[in-house]
Amino acid sequence: MSDSEPRARLAQYYNARVTVQYGGQALGFSDTGTLSYMDAVWVEVTKEKGERLLIPVASIRHIKLLEAPKLRGDSGTLLRASAAKTHDSLE
């Protein structure tokens, strides 16, 4: 697996709405927001009121996807080939 493959996999979750559970067994935390940054060391979650949390990946127990990321630009446009016209339909 090349170094760019994990990054490409993580990139599909940017701007997704998630709940992150992190911390030890005794002191567990849970926060919900938009996944605004993610790399091999840190995850940044932006909450609804604009508060940004920087969470070390090593402390994360799991990340629950609540809502898939919004598609930007033409990414959300479904393209479909038009039906081919037959010679008979032109007459």
C-alpha positions as CSV (number, residue, x, y, z in Angstrom):
1,M,0.0,0.0,0.0
2,S,1.5,3.4,-1.0
3,D,1.6,6.3,1.4
4,S,-1.1,8.2,-0.6
5,E,-3.7,5.4,-0.4
6,P,-4.5,6.0,3.4
7,R,-4.7,9.7,2.8
8,A,-7.1,9.3,-0.1
9,R,-9.2,7.0,2.1
10,L,-9.4,9.6,4.9
11,A,-10.1,12.4,2.5
12,Q,-13.6,10.9,1.6
13,Y,-14.7,11.6,5.2
14,Y,-13.8,15.3,5.3
15,N,-16.9,17.4,6.1
16,A,-18.8,14.4,7.4
17,R,-20.9,14.7,10.5
18,V,-19.5,12.4,13.1
19,T,-19.4,11.4,16.8
20,V,-16.0,10.8,18.2
21,Q,-15.5,8.8,21.4
22,Y,-12.1,9.2,22.9
23,G,-10.2,9.0,26.2
24,G,-9.4,6.2,28.6
25,Q,-11.8,3.7,30.1
26,A,-12.4,5.8,33.2
27,L,-12.5,9.2,31.6
28,G,-14.4,8.7,28.3
29,F,-15.4,11.7,26.2
30,S,-17.8,11.9,23.3
31,D,-18.2,14.9,20.9
32,T,-20.3,15.4,17.8
33,G,-19.5,17.7,14.9
34,T,-18.1,18.0,11.4
35,L,-14.8,16.3,10.7
36,S,-12.7,19.2,9.5
37,Y,-9.2,17.8,9.5
38,M,-7.7,14.3,9.9
39,D,-4.1,12.9,9.5
40,A,-2.1,10.2,11.1
41,V,-1.7,12.1,14.4
42,W,-4.7,14.5,14.8
43,V,-8.4,14.7,14.1
44,E,-10.2,18.1,14.2
45,V,-13.9,18.2,14.9
46,T,-15.8,21.4,14.5
47,K,-18.9,21.6,16.6
48,E,-22.1,23.5,15.6
49,K,-21.3,26.7,17.5
50,G,-17.8,26.9,15.8
51,E,-15.9,25.3,18.7
52,R,-13.0,23.3,17.3
53,L,-11.6,20.2,19.1
54,L,-8.2,18.8,18.2
55,I,-8.1,15.2,19.3
56,P,-5.0,12.9,19.2
57,V,-5.7,9.8,17.1
58,A,-4.0,7.6,19.8
59,S,-6.8,8.5,22.2
60,I,-9.8,7.8,19.9
61,R,-11.8,4.7,20.6
62,H,-14.0,5.0,17.6
63,I,-15.6,7.5,15.1
64,K,-19.2,7.0,14.2
65,L,-20.4,8.4,10.9
66,L,-23.7,10.2,11.4
67,E,-24.1,11.9,8.0
68,A,-22.0,11.4,4.9
69,P,-20.1,14.5,3.6
70,K,-21.8,16.9,1.3
71,L,-20.7,16.7,-2.3
72,R,-19.2,19.8,-3.7
73,G,-19.5,21.3,-7.2
74,D,-20.3,18.9,-9.9
75,S,-19.5,15.9,-7.7
76,G,-23.2,15.5,-6.8
77,T,-24.4,15.6,-10.4
78,L,-25.5,12.2,-11.8
79,L,-24.6,11.9,-15.4
80,R,-26.4,9.4,-17.6
81,A,-25.9,8.7,-21.3
82,S,-28.8,9.6,-23.5
83,A,-30.6,6.9,-25.4
84,A,-29.1,6.3,-28.8
85,K,-31.4,7.2,-31.6
86,T,-32.0,4.5,-34.1
87,H,-32.1,5.1,-37.8
88,D,-35.8,4.1,-37.9
89,S,-36.8,6.8,-35.4
90,L,-35.4,9.5,-37.6
91,E,-37.9,8.8,-40.5
